[in-house]
Amino acid sequence: MVNVTCCGDQDRATEASETHPYRPPSDTRNCYTSGNDSPARFDWNQCGLDDKACLNHGGCSGCIPDSSGGYCQETNGDIYVSRGSKFIKLEGKEIIDRLGQGNGNKRDNMRLRRREKDYERNMENRIREMQIMGRDPFPSRRINNTQPDTTPQSFVGYYMNNIGLGLGILLLLISLGLEYAKSKNLLK
């Protein structure tokens, strides 16, 4: 499949809509006029071939994309945008408002948030696919909790066991000693 590039360096496959072939990409919508009989109307099928962006106002190379819908720039520096079925020239304050910091930031922030959400959604989908396929990217960790219990009851029990064992061994030795003495008649 060949990637077709429309005027304003817009990728036809991702920026334009095949289902709405006469709707230009949002970054270059002001490079095209609207109306069924308009000579500078966007046509998805002609994108990259006989694109009529900025017709008579800089041509395809004069179409400059931006977050406000793009504009046409002639070689002499004049800037035009489409309004309905014709192009109008922007002057002074209109150019400053359009290219300045005033209204572009909100739209750029919105686009950035959308891209971040798309990226998050794609990553979540990949993780879920891997989990379904049995290749979990986040294997569950086993927590080794084999530390001895340090409560006072465990210390008391430990010492009581040692004392009981010691007393049992001591009684066994005493009984063995008494049996030995009895067998040798050392006890009278």
Secondary structure, DSSP 8 states (H G I E B T S, - for coil): ----EETTTEEHHHHS-SSSTT---GGGGGGS--STT-TT---GGGTTTS--TTTTTTTGGGEE--TT--EEE-TTS-EEEEETTEEEE--HHHHHHHHSSTTHHHHHHHHHHHHHHHHHHHHHHHHHHHHHTT--SS------------SHHHHHHHHHHHHHHHHHHHHHHHHHHHHHHHHTT---
